[in-house]
Amino acid sequence: MSPLHRRTLLGGIAATALPVPGPEGIRRFVAVPENSRHCFEGSAFDYFRIQLESAKRDDGSLGPGRTLPVVLGLLRSIEQHARDVGSSDRRELLSVGADGAEFAGWLYRDIHQPARAGFWYDRAMEWAQEADNAAMQGYVLLKKSQMAYDDRDALRVLGLARAARHERWRLPQRVRAEVTQQEALGLAMTGESPDAVKRKLDESRSLLITVSDDDPNPLGAYFTEDTLMLRNAVAYTEVGKPGMAVRLFGETIASGALSPRDTGFFNARRAVAMALCGEPDEAAELGRVSAEVAHTMKSERTLCVLADALRTLGRWSGRPAVRDFREALRAS
């Protein structure tokens, strides 16, 4: 990749045409490299880590429009620091950078810009390799498998999930559970039987329930029992069991544990499953509510799923609820 192209992507704040946070939030990230450029200490390292964790927590409620500019500013600061530190500090810093680059990839997925998402996933892999962070390398393969699902590339979903399972990555138990669940999704997409898919989902849950509640490893910390159930519902939809998917989606969303953005997204998935069950009015109402959330959170990824739901509702296009859903989707 040419230096000019790389700088263009690194400067993706303007390119995304997203609203940016207040000037004080941007100044914090711009000031860090100047204040500690030649004297990198643990406190600065902790600063990057803490700010990244704060951005991750905010994402579900603020959405990518406010989160992505901050993360890109943070990554720019990390890259500048990494030019001026010793090899040991550089590896530590690039481990944080790899984590942040993976998160930037996710945010670009949410606004449906796969080329930029792929760039940041590649950058995360590069930094993880230089930092000798094997677990992060396997984790990025998992994320690439999940992005392949956005493109409906079944073979790539399965192949990358299996690559992520390799023992060389020394994945923490929680990530192993997520990788196993992703393999189940790949099996569902490639035509394996419901029984084969369920066995793999059961294996994933068996791995997850052995993880201690106070597990200190932050990698994949979001992958909880609720997340597993939501992802299982997606796999059951793919394998032709939409009724089971509707139940799992409903139970997990009703718990109230999801962020606003994730509630909107999985309600969109639930609307697809409900349409496949032949319940057009309920599916359309879920879709309408989800479209409002997607508009507020600027989640293009959710809107893409809602477009699938509307296509699935095609034979009921004349029903009032479906018309209302269609108008809500157009408005967003």
N, C-alpha and C positions, 0 to 999 in steps of 0.2 A: 504494500500500500504506500502511495506517495506521501511525503511529509505534508503536502498541501491538503490531500484528502483526509489525512489523519487529523490535522488541525481543524478542518471543517467539522468533523464528527465530534471532536473534543469541544468545539464551540457550539454544540448543538442547541444551546438555549434559544438563540435567535431562530435557528432553522425549524424548531418545532412550533414556533408561534404560540407558545404557552404563556399564560400569565406567570409572572415571577413574584417571589416573596418580597417583602419590604426591603428597602435599601440596607437596613441594619443587618438583616440576615445574610445578604450577599457580602457586605463588608467584612463580616466575621471570617468568611472563608478566604477572601482576598488578603486580609491582613496577616493570616497565620504564616504563610511562606516568608513574608518580609520580616516578621518579628523573630523568626527562629530558623531562618534559612541556613545559617552556618553553625547552629548550636542545637541540633536535634537532640531532644532529651525524651525520657519516658513520658513526661507530662504532655508533650505534644503528641506523642503516639497515642496516649490515652484520650486526648482531645479528639483525634480523628475517629477513634473507635466509638467514643460516646456519641459524637455527632451523627455517625452513621446509624447507630442503634436508635437514636431519637428520630431520624428520618424514617426508618422502617416502622416505628410505632405510629408515626403520623400518617403514613401512606393510606391506611384503610379508611381514615376519616377525612383527610384533606384531598386525596386523589393525586394523580400524577402531575396535574397542572401546577401545583404548588411544591410538590416534592422533588420532581425531576431537576429543576434548576439548581436547587440546593445540593443535590447529590452530584451533579456535574461540576459544580464549584468545588466541592470537597475532593473529587477525583483529580481536578486540575491541581489543587494544592498538594495532594499526595504525590503526583507525578513530579512536581517541582522539587519537593523535599527529597525524593528518591535519587536525584542527581547529585546531592551534596552530602550524603552520609556514608558511613563505612558499610562494609558488606553485611555484617550481622544486623545492624539497624535497618539496612535496606531490605533484607529478607522479611523482617518483622513488618516493615511498612508496606511492602508489596503484598503481604498476606491480607492486611486490612484493605489495600487497594483492590485485590482480587474479589474480596467480599463485596466491596462497594460497586465494582464493575458488574458483577453478577446482578446486583440489585438494580443498577441502571438498565441492564438488559431486560429485566422483568418490567420496569416502568415503561420502556419503549414497546414491549409486548402489549401492555395495557392500553396504549394509545394507538396500537396497530401500526407500528413502524418496524416491520421485521428486519429490514436491512440494518438499521441502527441497533436493534436488539442483538442481531448476530455479531455486529462489530464489538459490542461490549462483552458478549459471552466469549468471543475470541480473545479479547484483552484480558478478561478474568482468567482464562486458561493460561495465557502467556505469563501473567504475573504470578499465578499459582505455581507454574513450573519453575520460574526463576527463584521463587521463595521456597522451593522444595516442599510444598504443601500438597501432599498426595490426596488427602481427603477432599480438598477444594477442587482438584482436577476431576475426581469422580463426580462430585456434586454438580459441576458445570455440565458434564455429560448428561446427567439427569435433567437439568434445565433445558438443554438442547432437545432432549427427547420430548419434553413437555411442549416446547415451541413447535416441534414437528406435529403435535396433535392439533395445534391451531391451523396448520396447513392440511390436515387430514392425510398426512403421509404415514400410513400404517406401518410400512416396513421400517421406516426411519424411527418411528416411535419405539418399536420393539427392539431394533438393533442397537440403538443408543442406550436404552434401558439395560439391556444385557451387557453392554460394554461398561456401563457404570457399576455393575455388580461385581466386577473383577476384584479379586482379593488384593491386587497391588495397590488399590486406592486406600485401603485401611479405613473404610468408612465407619463413623460412629453408628451405634445400633439404630438410632432414630432415622438416620438417612438410609440405612440398609432397608428399613421397613418401607420407606417412601419409594425407594428404587424398586422393591419387589412389587409394590402396588402398581407402579408405572408399567412394569412388565406385564402384569395382569391386564392392564388397559390395552397394551400392544397385542396381547393374545386375543382379546375380544375383537379388536379391529381386524385381525388377520384371519378370523373365521374359526378360532378354536371353540370347543363346546362350552356351554355354560358351566358344566362340572369342572372343566379344566381351569376356567377363569376363577371360579369360586375357590378352588384349592389354592391358587396363588394368592387370592385375597386373604384367605385364612392364614396363609404363611406370613403375610405382611402383618396381620394383626398379632400373631404370635410373637413376632419380633418386637412390635411396638409395646406390648404390655409388659415386657421385661425391662423396659427403660425406667429408671428411677425417676420419681417426680422432681428430685433435686439434682438431676443430671447436669453437670456444669458445662457440657459441651454446647456451645450456642448454635452450631451448624444444624439447620433443619429444626430449630426449636419450635417453630410454628406447627410442625406435623404432629398433631395431637389426635386423640380418638375422634373428635369432631371432624377434623380434616380428613382423616381416613374414611369416615362414613360418607362424606361428601364426594370424595374421589371414587369410592366404591360405587356410589350411585351413578356416576358417569360411566364406569365400566359396565354396570348392569344395563344401562341404556344402550351401550354399544353392542352388548351380547344378546339383545332382544328381550330384556326383562324390564320394560319401562315401569310396570306397576311396582316392582320392588324399588326401583329408583325413586319414584314419586314418594314412597313411604320414607325412605332414608333421607331424602332432601327435606321433606316436611318436618321430620322429627328433629333434625339437626338445626334447621333454620329457626324452629320454634324455641330452641333453647336460649336464643337471644345472645349467644356468645360471639356472633360474627360482627365484623365491622360493617358500616353502612355499604361500602363498596362491594364487599364480599357477599352481603345479603342480596344486593341487586344482581350480582353475577350468578349466584347459584339459584336464585329465583328464575333467572332466564333459562338455566339448564333444566330446572324443574318444569318450566312451561313447555319445553321441548318434549320431555318425558310424558307430561300430561296429555299433550296433543297426540302422541303416539298411542296413548291409552284410549283415545276416542272421547276425550272430555274437552271439547273446543271452548266452551264458555269459561271454564275454570282456567284453562291454559291462557286464553286471551287476557283475562283479568290479571293474572300473574305477569304476563308480558307487559301489560300497560303500566303496572306499578314499577316493574323493573326498568322500563324505558325512562321513567322519570328520574330514577336513581342514576342511571347511566349518563343521562344528560347533565345532572348536577355534578357528578364525579368525573365527567369527561372520560369515561371508560369506553373506548372504541371496541375493545375486546368484548364487552358485554353486548354492545349493539350488534356485533357480528353474530353472536349466539341468538339474539332476538330475531335477526333476519332469518336464521334457520328455523326458529319457531314459527315465524309467519309463513314461510314456505310449507312447513308441515301442516299448517292450518288451511292450506289452499282450498281444499274441497269444502270448507265451511266459510268461505270468504264473504258470503252474504249475510252472515249472522251479525247482529248489532254489536256484540262484544268483540268480535273479530275486527269489525270496521273501526271501533274505538281504539283497539290496539294498533291497528295500521296507522291511524292518524297520530297517535302518541309517538310511534316510532319515527314517522316522517318529521314530526315537530322537533324531535331530539337530534 
